[in-house]
């Protein structure tokens, strides 16, 4: 299948191997600054080029800034389909799932989560 992106010229050998991996999940372990985010962005682009619906892809990271960065980078290299990717933080995604399934746990959908500072304030009251 011809791809819009020439992955072999954009990535090193290890990154290309992870991006082109087709059989199930792919674990990428690497140090800081080695291109993990680049690898993830290109892998998602390749999945979309292979016909995976962007709306079924979930990008999770530790910060909102990083999630937005991955979302934008993928869109710039491919096309508007990337707007449908769910890019979120681990905490944000977990909270949305908890709220979605709150009814099954006895909580209301509009519950809130307090941070460490608020919890300390409540204890000291």
HELIX and SHEET records of a PDB file:
HELIX    1   1 UNK A    7  UNK A   10  1                                   4    
HELIX    2   2 UNK A   13  UNK A   20  1                                   8    
HELIX    3   3 UNK A   36  UNK A   49  1                                  14    
HELIX    4   4 UNK A   54  UNK A   56  5                                   3    
HELIX    5   5 UNK A   64  UNK A   77  1                                  14    
HELIX    6   6 UNK A   80  UNK A   84  5                                   5    
HELIX    7   7 UNK A   90  UNK A  100  1                                  11    
HELIX    8   8 UNK A  102  UNK A  104  5                                   3    
HELIX    9   9 UNK A  116  UNK A  124  1                                   9    
SHEET    1   A 2 UNK A  58  UNK A  61  0                                        
SHEET    2   A 2 UNK A  86  UNK A  89  1                                        
END                                                                             
